[in-house]
Amino acid sequence: MSEPKPPTPTPGDTYKGWLFKWTNYIKGYQRRWFVLSNGLLSYYRTQAEMGHTCRGTINLATANIAVEDSCNFVISNGGAQTYHLKASSEVERQRWITALELAKAKAVRMQAESDDSGDDCPTLPPTSGQGGGCRNSEVQSTLRTLGSKVEDLSTCNDLIAKHGSALQRSLSELEGIRPGGDMGEKIRQVTERATLFRITSNAMINACRDFLTLAQTHSKRWQKALQVERDQRIRLEETLEQLAKQHNHLERAFRGATVLPPSFSNPAIDTKGSGGSGKGDASDEDDENEFFDAMEDPAEFITVPADPKYHKRSGSNVSGISSELGMDDQSLDEQSLASNPESPQPLEVELVKQRRTHIPDKPNYSLNLWSIMKNCIGKELSKIPMPVNFNEPLSMLQRLSEDLEYYELLDKAAKCQSSLEQLCYVAAFTVSSYSTTVHRTGKPFNPLLGETFELDRLRDCGYRSLCEQVSHHPPAAAHHAISERGWTLRQEIALASKFRGKYLSIMPLGSIQCIFEKSNNHYSWKKVTTTVHNIIVGKLWIDQSGEIDVVNHRTGDRCHLKFAPYSYFSRDVARKVTGVVTDKDGKAHYVLSGTWDEKMEFSRIMQSSKGENGTEGKQRTVYQTLKAKEIWRKNPLPEGAETMYYFSSLALTLNEPEEGVAPTDSRRRPDQRLMEAGRWDEANAEKQRLEEKQRIARREREREAVKAASPPEEGTHQDNYQALWFKKIDDAMSGETMHVYSGGYWEAKDQGGWDICPDIF
């Protein structure tokens, strides 16, 4: 005899059971306890968690239920929540599908009824305390009525149970009696008890009908009243928020207008107030995102408005700098950064090349991370062929050249007569190089050894730039840019990375140097750490954190910049950067503040004093400053940037084909060109070919090196590669060893002498 089949769930039932839920690529499907009740599907790790910890809930009223195969099905509510589920058998999956469809139909019907409720019974909010008292009395009266109806239902339930049992006994006795004189008496008892059961049942039905009618009538009014209360609460919250802002504004204005006591303390670091509130998007990330909760360091200094008397004094009388200028803050950059009248102005109109403003849209290819990683088990990390799906159609050399997007800051710095003012512009240029990374989660192509990239903007912007991949183990790139407006930028960058499970930290090694021809000021600095979050699961997002010291090696001036790491619980604006410019004696002259993805401001310090101790006993400095002035602002992204890898206007032109460039130029790289055209499958095949060709060339160089010298130590590579356009030197000014431009590239371009270039593509 076969086992009886469990009954199909009805719309009002609570359905429970074990299902397997997809979690992630590492753990796969995990067994979870699911509960379907009142149109909601919830799940727990164990049945014991039902009383205290719900792991997730999805509303079936707006959900879509789809069957994948014999045991798998998917529940999704439009993107915010998606459950990939698997039953133990096809029969069990069908039971769940039936229960879910019934529950969804009921939830949709109840939602429609709820939306239509209260239309014919409008309820106005009370306008006085008396109105509120009347409503309270009405609610109490309704509750008492409903309570009495519930008691009637309970009484009827007891009577039905009692008379039902008596009727059952009578029927049992009637079956066992023999025909005779007692038959009529027993039939009479059965009839009497059946009548009582019918009367009690009718009373139960009437009581249920009354309770349902009363509940439905008042439910509409209560829903309306609840909505009114919600609206009032929202209005109160908005009012409180406005009051808090007004209070904060008045407090700052009061403190700024009074003489500062020694124990003054203000949590505001920058002078722009809440001007950067537009950066609050980080709290609206998807629920599945993982946040990097950094420790919030205490503020090292505080800025407050300076006394009005300072605005009437010249800079030479207060700060001791720019004494030859004799100007106040309002004319700071207007006079010091005005165009040099002695510089020749071109009279003829030069034709500037029209460059592209659009590239093919990024294809919407799905990527299964596990399908890639499962084929890489047991391989060396450096030899794993990562597909171009993770890339953007630019090389690392082109990304280095993007640092010149805000070259105007260096042009202005070259015109400054004060080294401290010049340092402010160099620091702003340092921050501006990170502005292009905020949405750029794609990885640039790793340059091949000997690969180059030129950026000739001599006619457009007055500078030309050259990059070369000078080393493969470890990978390192050298960059040199020179401007006809009196500055030279050079850098050598190597990258070190650490994968920490949920995020990837990228630590740039090497330094950047900027030299100004007129003043011989020689600046150097290093880059901060870049962190890519949600590597495995979630939406990728990028943060910059760390500290930078921009040092003028000729004068000893220094700018200390601090990139605050993103913290979900911080009250500061996201992506915040602060900095202080000091002279060789440590005296502060300027304060910089802003964000690395939007803008930077700077203000002159008129007076400084020691404030009260902050957290961890650190004493904070209070700077009285003049009104902050904007020194840099990010250019808006071109239209449609979200479909073009979030490239800036400069980035869109970097891979544009140009005549006369070297055969090793990144623009000629075939896999990168195919990816930009949207032919990703061909790009992947070409990328693997180029990487294998590079390995063969490296092994050949190693064999030649072994023939010419002693064999290398175990575990090391001996490679006799020499960079073509750069040479390694010891810089006497900064004390660093780096590759610098050795010359000859632009002359070779003019003569078409590319015979010395290696065949790398």
C-alpha positions in Angstrom: 0.0 0.0 0.0 1.5 3.3 -1.1 2.2 6.1 1.3 -0.6 8.8 1.2 0.4 12.0 -0.6 0.6 15.1 1.5 -2.2 17.6 1.0 -1.6 20.5 -1.3 -1.3 23.7 0.7 -4.3 26.1 0.8 -4.1 29.9 0.5 -4.4 30.4 4.2 -1.9 27.8 5.4 1.6 28.5 6.8 4.0 26.3 4.8 7.4 25.3 6.2 10.3 23.1 5.1 13.9 22.8 4.2 15.3 24.1 0.9 18.7 24.7 -0.5 19.6 28.3 -1.1 22.5 29.6 -3.3 24.8 31.8 -1.2 28.0 32.5 -3.1 30.6 30.9 -5.4 32.6 29.6 -2.5 29.9 27.9 -0.4 27.4 27.2 -3.2 24.0 25.9 -2.0 23.3 25.8 1.7 20.4 24.2 3.6 18.0 26.7 5.0 14.6 26.6 6.9 11.9 28.4 4.9 8.6 29.7 6.2 5.8 30.9 4.0 3.2 32.9 5.9 0.9 35.9 5.1 2.3 36.4 1.7 5.9 36.6 3.0 8.6 34.0 2.4 11.3 34.1 5.2 14.3 31.9 5.8 16.5 30.9 8.7 19.6 28.9 9.1 17.9 26.5 11.6 14.4 26.1 13.0 15.7 27.3 16.3 16.4 30.8 14.8 12.7 31.4 14.1 12.2 33.0 17.4 14.9 35.6 17.2 16.9 35.9 13.9 15.4 36.1 10.4 18.0 35.9 7.6 15.8 37.4 4.9 12.3 38.0 3.8 10.7 38.6 0.3 7.2 39.9 -0.4 5.4 37.6 -2.8 3.0 40.4 -3.8 5.6 41.9 -6.1 7.7 38.8 -6.7 8.3 36.7 -9.8 8.4 32.9 -9.5 10.3 31.0 -12.2 11.1 27.3 -12.6 14.6 26.5 -13.9 14.6 22.7 -14.0 13.3 19.6 -12.2 14.4 20.8 -8.7 15.5 24.4 -9.1 13.4 27.6 -9.0 14.0 31.3 -8.6 12.1 34.0 -6.7 12.9 37.6 -7.5 11.2 41.0 -6.8 12.7 43.0 -9.6 16.4 43.1 -8.8 16.8 44.0 -5.1 16.3 40.5 -3.9 16.7 37.2 -5.7 16.6 33.7 -4.2 18.0 30.8 -6.1 16.4 27.7 -4.5 16.7 24.0 -4.9 14.3 21.3 -3.5 15.3 17.8 -2.6 13.0 16.3 -5.3 10.7 17.3 -8.1 7.6 16.5 -6.0 8.9 18.7 -3.2 9.6 21.5 -5.7 6.1 21.3 -7.0 4.6 21.5 -3.5 6.5 24.7 -2.9 5.6 26.2 -6.3 1.9 25.5 -5.6 2.1 27.0 -2.1 4.0 30.1 -3.4 1.6 30.7 -6.3 -1.4 30.5 -3.9 0.2 32.8 -1.4 1.2 35.2 -4.1 -2.4 35.3 -5.5 -3.8 36.0 -2.0 -1.1 38.7 -1.3 -1.9 40.5 -4.5 -5.6 40.4 -3.7 -5.1 41.7 -0.2 -2.8 44.5 -1.5 -5.4 45.6 -4.0 -8.1 45.7 -1.3 -5.7 47.6 1.0 -5.0 50.2 -1.8 -8.8 50.7 -2.3 -9.6 50.9 1.4 -10.8 54.1 2.9 -11.8 55.8 -0.3 -15.4 56.2 0.8 -14.6 56.8 4.5 -12.2 59.7 4.6 -10.6 60.4 8.0 -9.2 63.8 8.7 -6.5 64.4 11.3 -7.6 66.0 14.5 -7.1 69.8 14.7 -7.2 70.0 18.4 -6.7 68.1 21.6 -10.4 67.4 21.8 -10.4 65.8 18.4 -7.6 63.5 19.4 -9.5 62.5 22.6 -12.6 61.7 20.6 -10.6 59.5 18.2 -9.0 57.7 21.2 -12.4 57.1 22.7 -13.7 55.7 19.4 -10.7 53.4 19.1 -11.2 52.1 22.6 -14.9 51.6 22.0 -14.2 49.6 18.8 -11.6 47.5 20.6 -14.1 46.7 23.3 -16.7 45.7 20.7 -14.2 43.5 18.9 -13.2 42.0 22.2 -16.8 41.1 23.0 -17.2 39.5 19.5 -14.0 37.4 20.1 -15.5 36.3 23.4 -18.7 35.3 21.6 -16.7 33.3 19.0 -14.9 31.6 21.9 -18.2 30.7 23.6 -19.6 29.4 20.3 -16.5 27.3 19.8 -16.9 25.7 23.2 -20.6 24.9 22.5 -19.9 23.4 19.1 -17.2 21.2 20.6 -19.6 20.1 23.5 -22.7 19.5 21.3 -20.6 17.8 18.6 -19.2 15.3 21.1 -22.7 14.6 22.4 -24.0 14.1 18.9 -21.1 11.7 18.1 -21.9 9.7 21.2 -25.6 9.4 20.3 -24.8 8.3 16.8 -22.4 5.6 18.2 -25.1 4.3 20.6 -27.6 4.3 17.8 -25.4 2.1 15.7 -25.1 -0.5 18.4 -28.7 -0.7 19.6 -30.9 -3.5 18.6 -34.3 -2.9 17.0 -36.9 -2.6 19.7 -38.6 -0.3 22.1 -35.6 1.9 22.8 -35.1 2.8 19.1 -37.6 5.7 19.1 -36.1 7.2 22.2 -32.6 7.1 20.8 -33.7 8.7 17.5 -35.3 11.5 19.4 -32.1 12.2 21.4 -30.1 12.2 18.2 -32.5 14.6 16.5 -32.5 16.9 19.6 -28.7 17.0 19.8 -28.3 17.5 16.0 -30.7 20.5 16.3 -28.6 21.9 19.1 -25.4 21.5 17.0 -27.1 23.2 14.1 -28.2 26.1 16.2 -24.8 26.5 17.8 -23.1 26.4 14.3 -25.5 29.0 13.0 -24.6 31.2 16.0 -20.9 30.7 15.3 -21.4 31.6 11.6 -23.3 34.8 12.6 -20.7 35.8 15.1 -18.0 35.3 12.6 -19.9 37.4 10.1 -20.4 40.2 12.6 -16.7 40.1 13.6 -15.6 40.2 9.9 -17.9 43.0 9.0 -16.9 45.1 12.0 -13.2 44.4 11.4 -13.4 45.3 7.7 -15.3 48.5 8.4 -12.8 49.8 11.0 -9.8 48.5 9.1 -10.3 51.0 6.3 -10.5 53.9 8.8 -7.5 52.7 10.8 -5.4 52.3 7.7 -6.3 55.9 6.8 -5.5 57.1 10.3 -2.2 55.2 10.2 -1.2 56.9 6.9 -2.0 60.3 8.5 0.3 59.4 11.4 3.1 58.4 9.1 2.8 61.7 7.2 2.9 63.6 10.4 6.0 61.7 11.6 7.8 62.4 8.3 7.0 66.1 8.6 8.3 66.1 12.2 11.5 64.4 11.1 12.0 67.0 8.4 11.4 69.8 10.8 13.8 68.4 13.3 16.5 68.1 10.6 16.0 71.7 9.6 16.2 72.8 13.2 19.4 70.8 13.7 21.0 72.4 10.6 20.0 75.9 11.7 21.4 75.2 15.2 24.7 74.1 13.8 24.9 77.1 11.5 24.1 79.5 14.3 26.7 77.8 16.6 29.4 78.1 13.9 28.5 81.7 13.2 28.6 82.5 16.9 32.0 80.8 17.5 33.5 82.4 14.3 32.4 85.9 15.4 33.9 85.6 19.0 37.4 85.5 20.3 38.6 82.0 20.6 39.3 80.6 24.1 42.2 78.2 24.5 39.9 75.3 24.9 38.0 75.9 21.7 36.9 72.7 19.9 34.9 72.3 16.7 34.4 69.0 14.9 34.4 70.7 11.5 37.7 70.4 9.7 37.2 72.3 6.4 35.7 75.7 5.8 33.3 74.7 3.2 30.7 73.5 5.7 28.1 71.2 4.2 28.9 72.2 0.7 29.9 68.7 -0.2 26.6 67.2 0.9 26.1 66.0 -2.7 28.5 63.2 -1.9 26.1 61.3 0.3 25.4 58.6 -2.3 27.5 56.0 -0.4 24.6 55.3 2.0 22.3 54.3 -0.9 24.4 51.3 -2.1 22.8 48.0 -2.8 22.0 45.8 0.2 24.5 43.2 -0.9 27.4 45.6 -0.9 30.3 45.1 1.6 31.5 48.3 3.3 35.1 48.9 4.4 34.6 50.3 7.9 37.8 52.2 8.5 38.8 53.6 11.9 38.0 57.2 12.0 41.1 59.2 13.0 40.6 62.3 15.1 41.0 65.6 13.3 44.6 67.0 13.6 43.5 70.6 13.2 40.5 72.9 13.0 39.9 75.9 10.8 37.8 78.9 11.8 37.2 82.2 10.1 39.9 84.7 10.8 39.3 88.1 12.5 37.9 90.6 10.0 40.9 92.9 10.6 43.1 90.4 8.7 41.2 91.0 5.5 42.5 94.5 5.4 46.1 93.6 5.8 48.5 92.5 3.1 49.8 89.0 2.9 53.4 90.3 3.6 52.4 91.7 7.0 50.7 88.6 8.2 52.3 85.4 6.9 55.7 86.6 6.0 55.4 85.1 2.5 54.8 86.8 -0.8 56.2 90.0 0.6 57.0 91.2 -2.9 53.4 90.9 -3.9 51.7 92.9 -1.1 48.2 91.6 -1.8 45.3 90.4 0.2 43.4 87.1 -0.2 40.9 88.4 -2.6 43.6 89.2 -5.2 45.7 86.1 -4.4 45.5 84.2 -7.6 44.3 87.0 -9.8 47.7 88.8 -9.4 50.1 85.9 -8.8 48.6 83.8 -11.5 47.9 86.4 -14.1 49.2 85.7 -17.6 52.8 86.8 -18.0 52.7 89.9 -20.3 56.2 89.1 -21.5 55.2 85.7 -22.8 54.7 85.9 -26.6 51.1 85.5 -27.7 50.5 83.8 -31.0 49.0 86.1 -33.5 48.1 83.5 -36.2 45.3 81.0 -35.7 46.6 77.5 -35.5 44.4 74.6 -36.5 43.8 72.3 -33.6 43.0 68.6 -34.4 39.5 67.6 -33.7 39.5 64.6 -31.4 36.8 62.0 -30.9 34.2 62.4 -28.2 32.7 58.9 -28.3 33.8 55.2 -28.4 31.7 52.1 -29.0 29.4 51.3 -26.1 30.5 48.6 -23.6 28.9 45.3 -24.5 26.6 43.8 -21.9 28.4 40.5 -21.5 27.6 38.4 -18.5 30.6 37.0 -16.6 30.6 33.9 -14.4 33.5 34.3 -12.0 33.4 30.7 -11.0 33.7 29.5 -14.6 37.0 31.3 -14.8 38.4 30.5 -11.3 37.6 26.7 -11.5 40.0 26.4 -14.5 42.8 28.2 -12.7 43.1 25.8 -9.7 46.7 24.8 -9.2 48.2 27.4 -11.5 50.5 30.2 -10.6 48.7 33.5 -10.1 50.9 35.4 -12.5 50.0 32.8 -15.3 46.3 32.9 -14.9 44.8 34.2 -18.2 42.3 36.8 -17.0 39.7 37.7 -19.7 39.2 41.2 -21.0 35.8 41.2 -19.3 37.6 42.6 -16.3 39.5 45.3 -18.3 38.8 48.7 -19.8 40.2 49.4 -23.3 43.2 51.3 -22.1 46.7 50.3 -20.9 48.4 51.2 -17.7 50.6 53.6 -19.6 47.6 55.5 -20.9 46.2 55.6 -17.3 49.5 57.2 -16.2 49.1 59.8 -18.9 45.6 60.6 -17.6 47.3 62.3 -14.6 47.8 65.2 -17.0 44.1 65.9 -17.5 44.4 68.9 -15.2 47.7 70.1 -16.5 46.4 73.7 -16.1 47.2 73.4 -12.4 50.9 73.0 -13.2 50.7 75.9 -15.7 49.3 78.1 -13.0 52.0 76.8 -10.5 54.7 77.8 -13.0 53.5 81.4 -12.9 53.5 81.7 -9.1 56.2 83.9 -7.6 55.8 82.3 -4.1 57.0 78.8 -3.6 54.3 78.2 -0.9 51.5 79.2 -3.3 53.1 77.1 -5.9 53.1 74.1 -3.5 49.3 74.6 -3.1 48.8 74.1 -6.9 51.1 71.1 -7.0 49.2 69.5 -4.1 45.9 70.1 -5.9 47.4 68.5 -9.0 48.3 65.5 -6.9 44.7 65.1 -5.7 43.2 65.7 -9.2 44.9 62.6 -10.6 42.5 60.4 -8.5 39.3 62.1 -9.8 39.1 59.8 -12.8 39.1 56.6 -10.7 35.8 57.1 -8.8 33.7 55.1 -11.3 36.5 53.3 -13.1 36.3 49.7 -11.8 37.8 48.2 -14.9 41.4 47.0 -14.8 43.7 48.6 -17.4 45.7 46.3 -19.7 49.1 45.3 -18.3 51.7 46.8 -20.7 54.1 44.5 -22.5 57.8 44.9 -21.9 59.0 47.7 -24.2 55.5 49.0 -24.9 55.2 52.8 -25.2 52.6 55.5 -25.3 53.0 59.0 -26.5 50.6 61.9 -25.8 51.6 64.9 -28.0 49.5 67.9 -27.0 52.0 70.5 -27.9 49.7 72.5 -30.1 46.6 72.0 -27.9 47.9 72.3 -24.4 51.6 73.1 -24.7 53.0 69.7 -23.4 54.0 66.3 -24.7 54.3 63.1 -22.8 56.0 59.7 -23.2 55.5 56.4 -21.2 57.5 53.2 -21.5 57.2 49.8 -19.7 60.8 49.5 -18.4 60.5 46.3 -16.4 58.4 43.1 -16.4 59.5 41.5 -13.1 58.5 43.5 -11.2 56.3 45.4 -13.7 57.2 49.1 -13.7 56.5 52.0 -16.0 58.3 55.3 -16.5 56.6 58.5 -17.5 58.1 61.8 -18.7 56.1 65.0 -19.6 57.5 68.4 -20.5 55.7 71.6 -21.1 56.7 74.7 -23.0 55.2 76.7 -20.1 58.1 75.8 -17.8 57.5 72.5 -16.0 58.6 68.9 -16.3 56.8 65.9 -14.7 58.4 62.5 -14.4 57.4 59.4 -12.5 58.2 55.7 -12.2 55.4 53.6 -10.9 55.3 49.9 -9.9 52.2 48.3 -8.4 52.0 45.9 -5.5 48.7 44.3 -4.6 47.2 42.2 -1.8 43.9 40.3 -2.0 42.2 40.3 1.4 39.1 38.4 0.6 36.4 41.1 0.3 38.6 43.8 -1.1 41.9 44.3 -3.1 44.5 46.8 -2.0 46.8 48.3 -4.6 49.9 50.0 -3.3 51.8 52.1 -5.9 55.5 52.0 -5.4 58.0 54.6 -6.7 57.7 58.4 -6.8 56.6 61.3 -8.8 58.7 64.5 -9.4 57.8 67.9 -10.8 60.5 70.4 -11.7 59.8 74.1 -12.5 62.3 75.7 -14.9 62.1 79.3 -13.7 62.4 78.8 -10.0 64.3 75.4 -10.0 61.8 74.2 -7.4 62.0 70.4 -7.3 58.9 68.6 -5.8 58.4 64.9 -5.2 55.6 62.8 -3.7 54.2 59.3 -3.7 50.8 57.9 -4.4 48.2 56.6 -1.8 46.7 53.1 -1.6 43.8 52.3 -3.8 41.2 49.8 -2.5 38.7 48.0 -4.7 35.8 46.6 -2.6 33.4 43.8 -3.2 35.7 41.7 -5.4 33.8 38.5 -5.1 30.1 39.5 -4.4 28.4 42.9 -4.8 28.9 46.1 -6.7 32.5 47.1 -7.2 33.5 50.5 -5.7 36.8 52.2 -5.2 38.3 54.2 -2.3 41.6 56.1 -1.9 43.2 56.3 1.5 46.5 57.2 3.0 48.8 60.2 3.4 51.0 62.1 1.0 53.9 64.4 1.6 54.6 66.8 -1.2 58.1 68.1 -0.6 60.0 71.0 -2.2 63.6 69.8 -2.0 65.0 73.2 -2.8 63.2 75.3 -0.1 62.2 72.6 2.4 58.5 73.5 2.1 56.1 70.6 2.6 52.4 69.9 2.1 50.9 67.0 4.2 47.8 65.6 2.5 45.5 63.1 4.2 43.0 61.0 2.2 40.4 59.8 4.7 39.3 56.2 4.2 35.6 55.7 3.7 33.7 54.8 6.8 30.0 53.9 6.8 29.6 55.5 10.3 31.5 58.6 9.7 29.7 62.0 9.7 32.3 63.5 7.4 31.8 63.9 3.7 32.9 60.9 1.7 36.3 60.8 -0.1 37.6 63.7 2.0 41.1 65.2 1.6 42.7 67.7 4.0 46.1 69.2 3.9 48.4 71.8 5.5 51.3 73.7 3.7 54.2 74.5 6.0 57.6 76.0 5.4 61.0 74.5 6.3 60.6 75.7 10.0 57.2 73.9 10.3 55.1 77.1 10.3 51.7 76.6 8.6 50.7 79.0 5.8 47.9 77.4 3.9 45.1 74.9 4.5 43.6 72.7 1.8 40.3 70.8 2.0 37.9 69.1 -0.3 37.3 65.7 -1.9 39.4 63.8 -4.4 36.5 63.2 -6.8 35.0 66.7 -6.9 37.0 69.8 -5.9 39.7 71.3 -3.7 39.8 74.6 -1.9 42.7 76.5 -0.2 42.8 79.3 2.3 45.6 81.3 3.9 46.3 80.9 7.6 46.3 84.2 9.5 46.9 82.9 13.0 47.2 79.5 14.7 46.8 78.4 18.3 46.7 75.1 20.3 43.2 73.9 21.0 41.9 71.4 23.5 42.9 67.7 23.5 40.9 65.6 21.1 40.4 61.8 21.3 43.3 59.7 22.4 44.8 62.8 24.1 46.0 64.4 20.9 46.1 68.2 21.0 44.6 69.8 17.9 45.7 73.0 16.3 43.2 75.8 15.6 43.9 77.8 12.4 42.2 81.1 11.7 42.0 81.4 7.9 40.7 83.8 5.3 37.8 82.8 3.1 38.5 79.6 1.2 39.0 79.8 -2.6 38.4 77.0 -5.1 41.7 75.8 -6.6 40.5 72.8 -8.6 37.2 71.3 -9.7 36.6 68.1 -11.6 35.5 68.4 -15.2 32.0 66.9 -15.9 32.0 63.5 -17.6 31.0 63.4 -21.3 27.4 62.5 -22.2 26.8 58.8 -22.1 30.0 58.1 -20.1 28.2 55.3 -18.2 28.2 53.2 -21.4 31.8 54.1 -22.3 33.5 52.8 -19.2 33.1 56.1 -17.4 35.9 57.6 -19.5 36.7 61.3 -19.2 37.0 63.5 -22.2 40.7 63.0 -22.3 40.5 59.2 -21.8 38.2 58.9 -24.8 41.0 60.3 -27.0 43.9 58.2 -25.6 43.3 55.1 -27.8 42.3 57.1 -30.9 44.5 55.9 -33.8 47.2 58.4 -34.8 49.7 58.4 -37.7 53.4 58.4 -37.0 53.4 56.9 -33.6 56.0 54.2 -32.7 55.1 50.5 -33.6 55.3 49.8 -29.8 52.6 52.4 -29.0 49.6 51.2 -27.0 47.3 52.4 -29.7 48.6 49.6 -31.9 48.0 46.8 -29.4 45.6 44.4 -31.2 43.8 42.9 -28.1 43.1 46.4 -26.7 41.8 47.6 -30.1 39.5 44.5 -30.4 38.1 45.1 -27.0 37.3 48.7 -27.7 35.4 47.6 -30.8 33.3 45.2 -28.7 34.8 42.0 -30.1 35.7 40.5 -26.7 36.1 36.9 -27.8 38.7 37.8 -30.4 40.3 40.1 -27.9 40.7 37.3 -25.3 42.4 35.1 -27.9 44.7 37.9 -29.0 45.6 38.7 -25.4 46.7 35.1 -24.7 48.8 35.2 -27.9 50.6 38.3 -26.9 51.2 37.1 -23.3 52.7 33.9 -24.6 54.9 35.8 -27.1 56.2 37.9 -24.2 57.0 34.8 -22.2 59.0 33.3 -25.1 60.9 36.6 -25.5 61.7 36.7 -21.8 63.0 33.2 -21.8 65.2 34.0 -24.8 66.7 37.0 -23.0 67.4 34.9 -19.9 69.2 32.3 -22.0 71.3 35.1 -23.6 72.0 36.5 -20.1 73.1 33.1 -18.8 75.6 32.8 -21.7 77.1 36.2 -21.0 77.3 35.9 -17.2 77.0 33.5 -14.3 73.7 31.7 -13.8 71.1 33.4 -11.7 70.3 32.3 -8.1 67.5 29.8 -7.7 64.0 31.4 -7.8 65.2 34.6 -9.6 65.0 35.9 -13.2 68.1 37.2 -14.9 66.9 39.5 -17.7 69.3 41.8 -19.7 66.5 44.1 -21.0 67.4 47.7 -21.4 64.7 50.4 -21.7 64.8 52.1 -25.1 63.9 55.7 -24.2 64.6 55.8 -20.4 67.7 55.2 -18.3 68.1 54.6 -14.6 69.8 57.4 -12.5 70.3 58.4 -8.9 68.5 61.7 -8.5 70.8 64.0 -6.3 68.0 66.3 -5.3 65.5 63.7 -4.0 68.0 61.0 -3.3 65.9 58.4 -5.2 66.8 56.0 -8.0 64.4 56.1 -10.9 64.2 55.9 -14.7 64.3 59.3 -16.5 63.9 60.2 -20.1 67.2 59.8 -22.0 66.0 61.6 -25.2 65.7 60.7 -28.8 62.1 59.6 -29.1 60.7 62.8 -30.7 63.7 63.1 -33.0 63.1 59.5 -34.1 59.5 60.3 -34.8 60.3 63.3 -36.9 62.7 61.2 -38.9 60.6 58.0 -39.0 63.4 56.1 -37.4 61.5 53.3 -35.7 63.9 50.5 -36.8 65.3 50.2 -33.2 61.9 49.4 -31.7 61.3 45.7 -30.8 58.5 43.7 -32.3 56.2 43.1 -29.3 52.8 43.0 -31.0 
